[in-house]
Amino acid sequence: MNFIPYSKPVLEDEEIQEVVETLKSGWLTTGPKVAQFEADFKSFVGSDYALAVNSATSGLHLALEALGVGQGDKVITTVHTFTATAEVIRYLGAEPLFADIEGDSYNIDPEIVAELLKNNANVKAIMPVHYAGQAANMTRLIELAKQYDVKIVEDAAHALPSTHNGQMVGTIGDITVYSFYANKTITTGEGGMVVTNNKELAERVKVMRLHGINRDVFDRFTSKKPNWYYEVVAPGFKYNMMDMCGALGIHQLRKANRFQEIRESIATRYSDAFVTLPVTTPQISNPSDTHAWHIYVIQLKLDEISISRDEFIEKMSDFGVGTSVHYIPLHRMPYWRDNYHLNNEMFPKSSFISDRIVSLPNFASMTDEEVERVIEVVSIILNKYQKA
């Protein structure tokens, strides 16, 4: 049987034709396709500004820089995330403060955030991650941000399209960053989007994403009149998105809601099928909200089975099904563990689940047969190794 990958991008004729048109146009770097993608994205989310970048990592870096985060400042984030969330804090010479997660949603625990705010000076921002596509408790985080006069940068790499209490992620915090990496809910291959309603933040991000230049390069190079002059007003970065990526994004965005509906349907089928198995399926904080279902995560009940999580993953692969783990938490990564003196006891909830979680295939081009095969394989393995 064909191997079922953990993730596979859905690229259809519209995306391919748009990229071919871009190649034929001769305009490959930031240009009209990126501009259209930004305009469409702004409308989709309902924000005042949307600025395309070459990755979510660069977007998070720009977001913190625009907020003035620097040497001596501190930024609170979750330990249960990919390293990019924390590393951008170090780019600016600031110090990350790590919070454990809630036991059900796996999102950052607001009450631990409250303790960190209470016990630490010079906290400049809170950076929650909307884990798996389910929004963090933004109501409580906004309350804390106002109480302690700090800003919120939302890592929404998983969260397109997601809502919190009916409000679209991207319109809640001070600034939000999405990812369009190959395995995300929509993809541009590599790429990200910085979204905000704050004009000053948007202007700073726009300048800093391309060498600190105070003018739009696309305008300069498409003008019919001499338009060569520009000024460098800051030591910026090279974080702009290519037009080929923007071309993909235009059509991927139009399909974002359809893709979400398919992933949600797959997630529902999984949860219904696994109800009698020794696993915990994803817990939904607010059923009326939109969950992007970027990933579908089961938690193995290790006390009820005779194999480890790692052995389960190997057996899934033997049956031709790809899986992943989201995440090996940062307190178990050598850099963060050793430099910040982190250990499992400091983050009991993340430590507990990180030995037990497995991400199953959940992408918009999965066939009914593939979904049923994943269900069958999970059931075969867990039934075989379930303790009497």
C-alpha positions as CSV (number, residue, x, y, z in Angstrom):
1,M,0.0,0.0,0.0
2,N,1.1,3.6,-0.6
3,F,2.7,5.3,2.3
4,I,0.4,8.0,3.9
5,P,2.6,11.0,4.7
6,Y,2.0,13.0,7.9
7,S,1.4,16.1,5.8
8,K,1.1,17.1,2.1
9,P,0.4,20.5,0.6
10,V,-2.6,20.9,-1.6
11,L,-1.6,22.7,-4.8
12,E,-4.1,22.8,-7.6
13,D,-4.2,24.2,-11.1
14,E,-5.0,27.7,-10.0
15,E,-1.8,28.0,-7.9
16,I,0.3,26.5,-10.7
17,Q,-1.1,28.8,-13.4
18,E,-0.6,31.8,-11.2
19,V,3.1,30.9,-10.6
20,V,3.6,30.3,-14.3
21,E,2.1,33.7,-15.0
22,T,4.5,35.2,-12.5
23,L,7.5,33.5,-14.0
24,K,6.5,34.7,-17.5
25,S,6.0,38.3,-16.2
26,G,9.7,38.6,-15.3
27,W,8.8,40.0,-11.9
28,L,10.1,37.4,-9.4
29,T,10.8,39.3,-6.2
30,T,8.3,41.3,-4.1
31,G,5.8,42.7,-6.6
32,P,2.1,42.8,-7.7
33,K,1.3,39.2,-6.5
34,V,2.5,39.9,-3.0
35,A,0.6,43.2,-3.0
36,Q,-2.6,41.4,-4.0
37,F,-2.0,38.6,-1.4
38,E,-1.5,41.2,1.3
39,A,-4.7,43.1,0.3
40,D,-6.7,39.8,0.2
41,F,-5.3,38.7,3.5
42,K,-6.1,41.9,5.3
43,S,-9.7,41.6,4.1
44,F,-9.9,37.9,5.1
45,V,-8.7,38.5,8.6
46,G,-10.4,41.9,9.1
47,S,-7.3,43.7,10.1
48,D,-6.1,47.2,9.0
49,Y,-2.6,46.0,7.9
50,A,-1.1,42.8,6.5
51,L,2.6,42.6,5.6
52,A,4.0,39.6,3.8
53,V,7.4,38.2,4.9
54,N,9.6,35.3,3.9
55,S,8.8,33.2,7.1
56,A,6.8,33.3,10.3
57,T,10.1,33.4,12.1
58,S,11.1,36.6,10.4
59,G,7.6,38.0,11.1
60,L,7.9,37.3,14.8
61,H,11.3,38.9,14.8
62,L,9.9,42.0,13.1
63,A,6.9,42.1,15.4
64,L,9.1,42.1,18.6
65,E,11.5,44.7,17.0
66,A,8.6,47.0,16.1
67,L,7.4,46.8,19.8
68,G,10.9,48.0,20.9
69,V,11.9,44.7,22.5
70,G,15.7,44.8,23.2
71,Q,18.5,44.2,25.6
72,G,17.3,43.8,29.2
73,D,13.7,43.2,28.2
74,K,11.8,39.9,28.9
75,V,9.2,38.2,26.8
76,I,6.8,35.5,28.1
77,T,6.1,32.5,25.9
78,T,5.2,28.8,26.1
79,V,7.7,26.1,26.5
80,H,5.6,23.8,24.3
81,T,6.4,25.2,20.9
82,F,8.9,25.1,18.0
83,T,12.2,26.8,18.8
84,A,11.5,29.7,16.4
85,T,9.0,31.2,18.9
86,A,11.7,31.6,21.5
87,E,14.7,32.2,19.3
88,V,13.4,35.5,18.0
89,I,13.5,36.8,21.5
90,R,17.2,36.1,21.6
91,Y,17.8,37.8,18.2
92,L,17.0,41.0,20.0
93,G,19.1,40.3,23.1
94,A,16.0,39.9,25.3
95,E,15.3,37.1,27.7
96,P,12.5,34.5,27.3
97,L,10.4,33.6,30.3
98,F,8.8,30.2,29.8
99,A,5.4,29.2,30.9
100,D,3.9,25.7,31.2
101,I,0.7,24.8,29.3
102,E,-2.9,24.0,30.2
103,G,-3.5,20.3,30.6
104,D,-6.4,20.1,28.1
105,S,-5.8,22.6,25.3
106,Y,-2.0,22.4,25.4
107,N,-2.1,26.2,25.1
108,I,-0.1,28.5,27.3
109,D,-1.5,28.6,30.9
110,P,-2.6,32.2,31.6
111,E,-2.3,31.8,35.4
112,I,1.3,30.9,35.1
113,V,1.7,33.9,32.8
114,A,0.2,35.9,35.7
115,E,2.8,34.6,38.1
116,L,5.6,35.4,35.7
117,L,4.3,39.0,35.3
118,K,3.9,39.4,39.0
119,N,7.5,38.1,39.8
120,N,9.5,39.7,36.9
121,A,10.3,43.3,36.0
122,N,11.0,44.5,32.5
123,V,8.5,42.2,30.8
124,K,7.7,43.8,27.4
125,A,5.5,41.3,25.8
126,I,3.5,38.0,26.0
127,M,3.8,35.7,23.0
128,P,1.1,32.9,23.1
129,V,1.0,30.1,20.5
130,H,-2.4,29.0,19.3
131,Y,-1.5,25.3,19.5
132,A,-2.8,23.0,16.8
133,G,-5.1,25.8,15.6
134,Q,-7.2,26.2,18.8
135,A,-6.9,29.8,20.1
136,A,-5.3,30.4,23.4
137,N,-7.3,32.0,26.2
138,M,-6.9,35.5,24.8
139,T,-9.6,37.0,27.0
140,R,-7.5,36.3,30.1
141,L,-4.2,37.2,28.4
142,I,-5.6,40.5,27.3
143,E,-6.7,41.2,30.8
144,L,-3.1,40.5,32.1
145,A,-1.5,42.6,29.3
146,K,-3.6,45.6,30.3
147,Q,-3.0,45.1,34.0
148,Y,0.8,44.9,33.6
149,D,1.0,47.3,30.6
150,V,2.6,44.7,28.2
151,K,2.0,43.9,24.6
152,I,0.8,40.7,23.0
153,V,2.4,39.1,19.9
154,E,0.3,36.2,18.7
155,D,2.2,33.3,17.2
156,A,-0.6,32.2,14.8
157,A,1.5,29.7,12.8
158,H,-1.2,27.1,13.4
159,A,-4.2,29.4,13.5
160,L,-5.6,30.2,10.0
161,P,-8.5,30.4,10.2
162,S,-9.2,30.4,14.0
163,T,-11.4,32.4,16.3
164,H,-11.6,33.2,20.0
165,N,-15.1,33.9,21.3
166,G,-16.1,34.6,17.7
167,Q,-13.3,37.1,17.1
168,M,-10.8,36.3,14.4
169,V,-7.3,35.6,15.5
170,G,-5.3,38.4,14.0
171,T,-7.5,41.1,15.4
172,I,-7.1,40.4,19.1
173,G,-3.5,41.1,20.2
174,D,-1.3,44.0,19.3
175,I,0.4,42.1,16.4
176,T,-0.1,38.6,15.0
177,V,2.1,36.5,12.8
178,Y,1.0,33.6,10.5
179,S,3.0,30.9,8.8
180,F,2.7,29.6,5.3
181,Y,5.4,26.9,5.5
182,A,4.8,23.8,3.4
183,N,2.9,21.9,6.1
184,K,0.7,24.7,7.3
185,T,-3.1,25.3,6.8
186,I,-2.3,27.2,3.6
187,T,1.1,27.4,2.0
188,T,3.3,29.6,-0.1
189,G,6.2,27.2,0.2
190,E,8.1,29.5,2.6
191,G,6.4,32.6,3.9
192,G,4.5,34.4,6.6
193,M,2.2,37.4,7.3
194,V,2.4,40.1,9.9
195,V,-1.0,41.5,10.8
196,T,-1.9,44.4,13.0
197,N,-4.4,47.3,13.5
198,N,-1.6,49.6,14.7
199,K,-0.4,52.0,12.0
200,E,3.0,52.7,13.7
201,L,3.8,49.0,14.1
202,A,2.8,48.3,10.5
203,E,5.0,51.1,9.2
204,R,8.0,49.9,11.3
205,V,7.6,46.3,10.0
206,K,7.3,47.5,6.5
207,V,10.6,49.5,6.7
208,M,12.5,46.8,8.6
209,R,11.5,43.9,6.4
210,L,13.7,45.2,3.6
211,H,16.9,46.7,4.7
212,G,15.4,49.7,6.5
213,I,14.5,51.4,3.2
214,N,11.9,54.1,3.6
215,R,10.2,53.4,0.3
216,D,8.3,50.6,-1.4
217,V,10.8,48.9,-3.8
218,F,8.0,47.7,-6.0
219,D,6.9,51.3,-6.6
220,R,10.4,52.3,-7.4
221,F,11.0,49.7,-10.0
222,T,7.6,49.9,-11.8
223,S,7.4,53.7,-12.0
224,K,7.3,55.1,-15.6
225,K,9.3,58.1,-14.4
226,P,12.7,58.4,-12.8
227,N,12.0,57.1,-9.3
228,W,15.4,55.8,-8.1
229,Y,15.9,57.7,-4.9
230,Y,15.5,56.1,-1.5
231,E,16.8,56.4,2.0
232,V,18.0,53.9,4.5
233,V,16.5,55.0,7.9
234,A,17.4,51.9,10.0
235,P,19.6,48.8,9.9
236,G,16.9,46.5,8.6
237,F,16.6,42.9,7.5
238,K,16.1,41.0,4.3
239,Y,12.7,39.5,5.1
240,N,10.5,40.3,2.0
241,M,8.3,37.7,0.3
242,M,8.9,36.7,-3.3
243,D,6.1,37.2,-5.9
244,M,6.2,33.5,-6.7
245,C,5.2,32.8,-3.1
246,G,2.6,35.6,-3.2
247,A,1.1,33.9,-6.3
248,L,0.6,30.7,-4.4
249,G,-0.9,32.6,-1.5
250,I,-3.6,34.3,-3.5
251,H,-5.3,31.0,-4.4
252,Q,-4.5,29.2,-1.2
253,L,-6.2,31.9,0.8
254,R,-9.3,31.6,-1.2
255,K,-9.4,27.9,-0.2
256,A,-8.6,28.4,3.5
257,N,-12.1,27.9,4.7
258,R,-12.7,24.8,2.5
259,F,-9.4,23.3,3.7
260,Q,-10.4,23.9,7.3
261,E,-13.7,22.2,6.8
262,I,-12.0,19.1,5.4
263,R,-9.5,19.0,8.2
264,E,-12.3,19.4,10.8
265,S,-14.2,16.6,9.2
266,I,-11.2,14.3,9.4
267,A,-10.6,15.3,13.0
268,T,-14.2,14.5,13.9
269,R,-13.9,11.1,12.2
270,Y,-10.8,10.4,14.2
271,S,-12.2,11.4,17.5
272,D,-15.4,9.4,16.9
273,A,-13.4,6.3,15.9
274,F,-10.9,6.5,18.9
275,V,-13.5,6.9,21.7
276,T,-13.0,3.3,23.0
277,L,-9.2,3.2,22.5
278,P,-6.6,4.0,25.2
279,V,-6.0,7.6,24.0
280,T,-7.1,11.1,24.9
281,T,-8.4,12.9,21.8
282,P,-8.1,16.7,21.4
283,Q,-10.1,18.7,23.9
284,I,-12.2,21.6,22.6
285,S,-12.3,24.7,24.8
286,N,-15.2,26.4,23.0
287,P,-17.2,24.4,20.4
288,S,-18.7,27.5,18.9
289,D,-15.2,28.8,17.9
290,T,-13.4,27.9,14.7
291,H,-10.5,25.5,15.2
292,A,-8.1,25.6,12.3
293,W,-7.1,21.9,12.9
294,H,-3.6,22.4,11.7
295,I,-2.6,19.3,13.6
296,Y,-4.6,16.5,15.1
297,V,-2.9,15.2,18.3
298,I,-3.7,12.1,20.3
299,Q,-2.3,11.5,23.8
300,L,-1.5,7.8,24.4
301,K,-2.6,6.4,27.8
302,L,0.7,4.8,28.5
303,D,-0.5,3.1,31.7
304,E,-3.1,1.2,29.6
305,I,-0.8,0.0,26.9
306,S,2.5,-2.1,26.8
307,I,4.4,0.0,24.3
308,S,5.9,3.5,24.5
309,R,5.0,6.5,22.4
310,D,8.2,6.1,20.3
311,E,7.4,2.4,19.7
312,F,3.9,3.4,18.6
313,I,5.3,5.8,16.1
314,E,7.6,3.1,14.7
315,K,4.7,0.6,14.3
316,M,2.6,3.3,12.6
317,S,5.5,3.7,10.1
318,D,5.7,-0.1,9.6
319,F,2.1,0.0,8.6
320,G,2.8,2.8,6.1
321,V,1.4,5.8,8.1
322,G,3.5,8.9,8.8
323,T,3.2,10.7,12.1
324,S,4.9,13.6,13.9
325,V,5.3,15.0,17.4
326,H,4.3,18.5,18.4
327,Y,6.5,19.1,20.3
328,I,9.7,18.1,22.0
329,P,9.3,21.0,24.4
330,L,12.0,23.6,24.7
331,H,13.1,22.6,28.2
332,R,14.3,19.4,26.7
333,M,16.3,21.1,23.9
334,P,20.0,21.5,24.9
335,Y,20.3,25.2,24.2
336,W,17.3,26.2,26.2
337,R,17.7,23.6,28.9
338,D,21.4,24.4,29.6
339,N,21.4,28.2,29.1
340,Y,18.2,28.8,31.1
341,H,18.6,26.0,33.6
342,L,15.3,24.3,32.7
343,N,14.1,20.9,33.7
344,N,11.0,18.7,33.6
345,E,9.9,19.6,37.1
346,M,9.5,23.2,36.1
347,F,7.0,22.3,33.4
348,P,5.0,19.2,34.6
349,K,2.2,19.4,32.1
350,S,4.3,19.8,29.0
351,S,6.7,17.1,30.3
352,F,3.8,14.7,30.9
353,I,2.2,15.1,27.5
354,S,5.4,15.3,25.5
355,D,6.1,11.6,26.2
356,R,2.6,10.6,25.1
357,I,1.5,12.8,22.1
358,V,1.4,11.8,18.5
359,S,0.2,14.0,15.5
360,L,-1.7,12.0,12.9
361,P,-2.1,12.8,9.2
362,N,-4.7,15.5,8.7
363,F,-4.4,17.4,5.4
364,A,-7.0,18.6,2.9
365,S,-6.2,16.2,0.1
366,M,-6.6,13.0,2.2
367,T,-9.0,10.6,0.7
368,D,-11.7,8.8,2.6
369,E,-9.7,5.6,2.1
370,E,-6.6,7.1,3.6
371,V,-8.5,8.4,6.7
372,E,-10.1,5.0,7.2
373,R,-6.6,3.4,6.9
374,V,-5.2,5.7,9.5
375,I,-8.1,4.8,11.8
376,E,-7.6,1.1,11.1
377,V,-3.9,1.2,11.8
378,V,-4.2,3.1,15.1
379,S,-6.9,0.7,16.2
380,I,-4.9,-2.4,15.3
381,I,-1.8,-1.2,17.2
382,L,-3.6,0.0,20.3
383,N,-5.9,-3.0,20.5
384,K,-3.0,-5.4,20.2
385,Y,-0.9,-3.7,22.9
386,Q,-3.7,-2.7,25.3
387,K,-3.2,-4.2,28.7
388,A,-5.8,-6.7,29.9
